[in-house]
């Protein structure tokens, strides 16, 4: 197992609203997200944003909340990156959902939305960060997609 790489907390973010919630992301992530969401809708796939940018301070709070509940650190770091190591700090990571599926649960992989993302997200510059049996020891997160830059990705068929 290899440690998660450090992630810089992005300061140049845009703020936007979706489904009565406020999110932050980099402008390029937001643009790619809105394009991807629009195109998925054209084929009947409804993608819903659950979370985007998260500060290092917020990551520390989430970790502390789990510690206070008595959850061992080894278990915490399977589901939360250490503060300073979350892709959410970059403003490029998005957690996604679709109607009629549990939020932030592995069952998301059984949805048409996940199937569509698996085939098409790379066209918009997104990739699944934590596949099954990833080298970081992070739980499989079929909902977590990170914008990398569609000009530098190899598109899978």
TIDREN-716103 format. One record per residue (C-alpha): y negated, x negated, z; residue in three letters. Coordinates in Angstrom, 1 decimal, padded with zeros to 4 digits, always signed. Each point is the difference from the previous one (the first is absolute). Layout:
% TIDREN-716103
+--------+--------+--------+------+
|      Y |      X |      Z | rest |
+--------+--------+--------+------+
|      Y |      X |      Z |  ALA |
...
+--------+--------+--------+------+
***
This chain:
% TIDREN-716103
+--------+--------+--------+------+
|      Y |      X |      Z | rest |
+--------+--------+--------+------+
| +000.0 | +000.0 | +000.0 |  UNK |
| -003.5 | -001.3 | -000.9 |  UNK |
| -003.2 | +001.0 | +001.9 |  UNK |
| -002.5 | +002.3 | -001.6 |  UNK |
| -002.8 | -002.0 | -001.6 |  UNK |
| -003.5 | +000.3 | +001.6 |  UNK |
| -002.3 | +002.6 | -001.7 |  UNK |
| -003.8 | -000.3 | -000.1 |  UNK |
| -001.9 | +003.0 | +001.2 |  UNK |
| -002.0 | +001.2 | -002.9 |  UNK |
| -003.7 | +000.8 | +000.6 |  UNK |
| -001.0 | +001.3 | -003.5 |  UNK |
| +001.5 | +003.5 | +000.2 |  UNK |
| -000.9 | +003.3 | -001.3 |  UNK |
| +000.3 | +003.2 | +002.1 |  UNK |
| +001.4 | +003.2 | -001.6 |  UNK |
| +001.3 | +003.3 | +001.1 |  UNK |
| +003.3 | +001.7 | -000.9 |  UNK |
| +001.5 | +003.1 | +001.5 |  UNK |
| -002.8 | +000.1 | +002.6 |  UNK |
| +000.8 | -003.6 | +001.2 |  UNK |
| -002.1 | -003.1 | -000.4 |  UNK |
| +001.6 | -003.1 | -001.4 |  UNK |
| -001.1 | -003.5 | -000.9 |  UNK |
| +001.3 | -002.3 | -002.8 |  UNK |
| -001.2 | -002.6 | -002.4 |  UNK |
| -001.7 | +001.4 | -003.1 |  UNK |
| +002.8 | -001.3 | -002.3 |  UNK |
| +002.7 | +001.6 | +002.3 |  UNK |
| -001.9 | +003.3 | +000.1 |  UNK |
| -000.5 | +000.0 | -003.8 |  UNK |
| +003.7 | -000.8 | -000.6 |  UNK |
| +001.1 | +002.6 | +002.6 |  UNK |
| -002.2 | +002.8 | -001.6 |  UNK |
| +001.4 | -000.8 | -003.5 |  UNK |
| +003.6 | -000.1 | +001.3 |  UNK |
| -000.4 | +003.3 | +001.9 |  UNK |
| -001.7 | +001.7 | -002.9 |  UNK |
| +002.8 | -001.1 | -002.4 |  UNK |
| +002.8 | +001.0 | +002.5 |  UNK |
| -001.5 | +003.5 | +000.2 |  UNK |
| +000.2 | +000.4 | -003.8 |  UNK |
| +003.8 | -000.1 | +000.4 |  UNK |
| +000.1 | +002.2 | +003.1 |  UNK |
| +000.2 | -002.8 | +002.6 |  UNK |
| -002.3 | +000.5 | +003.0 |  UNK |
| -000.8 | -003.2 | +001.8 |  UNK |
| -001.9 | +000.2 | +003.3 |  UNK |
| -001.7 | -002.9 | +001.7 |  UNK |
| +001.0 | -000.4 | +003.6 |  UNK |
| -001.7 | -003.3 | +000.9 |  UNK |
| -001.9 | -002.9 | -001.6 |  UNK |
| -002.1 | -002.7 | +001.5 |  UNK |
| +000.6 | -000.8 | +003.7 |  UNK |
| -002.0 | -002.6 | +001.9 |  UNK |
| +001.6 | -002.8 | +002.0 |  UNK |
| -001.4 | +001.7 | +003.2 |  UNK |
| +001.7 | +003.3 | -000.9 |  UNK |
| +003.3 | -001.8 | -000.7 |  UNK |
| -000.3 | -001.6 | +003.5 |  UNK |
| -000.6 | +003.5 | +001.5 |  UNK |
| +003.1 | +001.4 | -001.7 |  UNK |
| +002.1 | -002.9 | +001.2 |  UNK |
| -001.3 | +000.4 | +003.6 |  UNK |
| +000.8 | +003.7 | -000.1 |  UNK |
| +003.6 | -000.8 | -000.8 |  UNK |
| +000.1 | -002.7 | +002.7 |  UNK |
| -001.3 | +002.6 | +002.6 |  UNK |
| +002.9 | +002.2 | -001.0 |  UNK |
| +002.4 | -002.8 | +000.9 |  UNK |
| +001.1 | -000.7 | -003.5 |  UNK |
| +001.3 | -003.6 | -000.3 |  UNK |
| -002.1 | -002.3 | -002.2 |  UNK |
| +003.0 | -000.7 | -002.3 |  UNK |
| +000.1 | +003.7 | -000.8 |  UNK |
| -003.8 | +000.4 | -000.3 |  UNK |
| -000.2 | -002.7 | -002.6 |  UNK |
| +002.7 | +001.7 | -002.1 |  UNK |
| -002.4 | +002.9 | -000.6 |  UNK |
| -003.4 | -001.5 | +000.5 |  UNK |
| -001.2 | -003.4 | -001.3 |  UNK |
| -001.6 | -002.3 | +002.6 |  UNK |
| -003.8 | +000.3 | +000.1 |  UNK |
| -001.4 | -002.2 | -002.7 |  UNK |
| +003.2 | +000.4 | -002.2 |  UNK |
| -000.2 | +003.6 | -001.2 |  UNK |
| -000.7 | +000.7 | -003.7 |  UNK |
| -002.1 | +002.9 | +001.2 |  UNK |
| -002.6 | -002.6 | +001.2 |  UNK |
| -000.6 | -001.0 | -003.7 |  UNK |
| -001.1 | +003.5 | -001.1 |  UNK |
| +002.7 | -000.1 | -002.6 |  UNK |
| +002.9 | +001.7 | +001.7 |  UNK |
| +000.6 | +003.8 | -000.1 |  UNK |
| +002.5 | +002.1 | +001.8 |  UNK |
| +001.0 | +003.0 | -002.1 |  UNK |
| +001.6 | +003.4 | +000.5 |  UNK |
| +000.9 | +003.0 | -002.0 |  UNK |
| +000.2 | +003.7 | +001.0 |  UNK |
| +003.3 | +001.1 | +001.7 |  UNK |
| +001.0 | -003.5 | +001.2 |  UNK |
| -000.3 | -001.6 | +003.4 |  UNK |
| -003.1 | -002.2 | +000.3 |  UNK |
| +000.8 | -003.8 | +000.2 |  UNK |
| +003.7 | +000.6 | +000.1 |  UNK |
| +002.8 | -001.7 | -002.1 |  UNK |
| +000.8 | +003.5 | -001.5 |  UNK |
| -003.0 | -000.5 | -002.2 |  UNK |
| +002.4 | -002.0 | -002.3 |  UNK |
| +001.8 | +003.3 | -000.8 |  UNK |
| -003.1 | +001.6 | -001.5 |  UNK |
| -001.1 | +000.3 | -003.6 |  UNK |
| -003.2 | -001.7 | +001.1 |  UNK |
| +001.8 | -003.1 | +001.0 |  UNK |
| +002.1 | +000.0 | -003.2 |  UNK |
| -003.2 | +000.3 | -002.0 |  UNK |
| -001.7 | -002.8 | +002.0 |  UNK |
| +003.0 | -002.3 | -000.4 |  UNK |
| -000.3 | +000.4 | -003.8 |  UNK |
| -003.7 | +000.1 | -000.4 |  UNK |
| -002.0 | -001.5 | +002.9 |  UNK |
| +000.1 | -003.5 | -001.6 |  UNK |
| -001.9 | +001.3 | -002.9 |  UNK |
| -002.9 | +000.6 | +002.4 |  UNK |
| +000.4 | -003.3 | +001.8 |  UNK |
| +001.9 | +001.3 | +003.0 |  UNK |
| +003.3 | -001.3 | +001.4 |  UNK |
| +002.3 | +001.0 | +002.8 |  UNK |
| -000.6 | -002.6 | +002.7 |  UNK |
| +003.0 | +000.6 | +002.3 |  UNK |
| +003.2 | +000.8 | -001.9 |  UNK |
| +003.3 | +000.3 | +001.7 |  UNK |
| +001.2 | -003.3 | +001.5 |  UNK |
| -003.4 | -001.7 | -000.6 |  UNK |
| -000.2 | -003.6 | +001.2 |  UNK |
| -002.6 | +000.8 | +002.7 |  UNK |
| +002.4 | +002.3 | +002.1 |  UNK |
| -002.5 | +002.9 | -000.4 |  UNK |
| +001.7 | +003.4 | -000.2 |  UNK |
| +000.4 | +001.5 | -003.5 |  UNK |
| -003.3 | +001.7 | -000.8 |  UNK |
| +000.3 | +002.0 | -003.2 |  UNK |
| -003.5 | +001.5 | +000.7 |  UNK |
| -001.9 | -003.4 | +000.2 |  UNK |
| -001.5 | -001.2 | -003.3 |  UNK |
| -002.4 | -002.9 | -000.4 |  UNK |
| -002.4 | -000.5 | -002.9 |  UNK |
| +000.5 | -003.5 | -001.4 |  UNK |
| -002.0 | +000.2 | -003.3 |  UNK |
| +001.6 | +001.6 | -002.9 |  UNK |
| -001.1 | -002.8 | -002.3 |  UNK |
| +002.3 | -002.5 | +001.7 |  UNK |
| +003.1 | +002.2 | +000.5 |  UNK |
| +003.2 | -000.1 | -001.9 |  UNK |
| +000.7 | +003.7 | -000.8 |  UNK |
| +003.6 | +001.1 | +000.6 |  UNK |
| +001.6 | +002.4 | -002.5 |  UNK |
+--------+--------+--------+------+
***
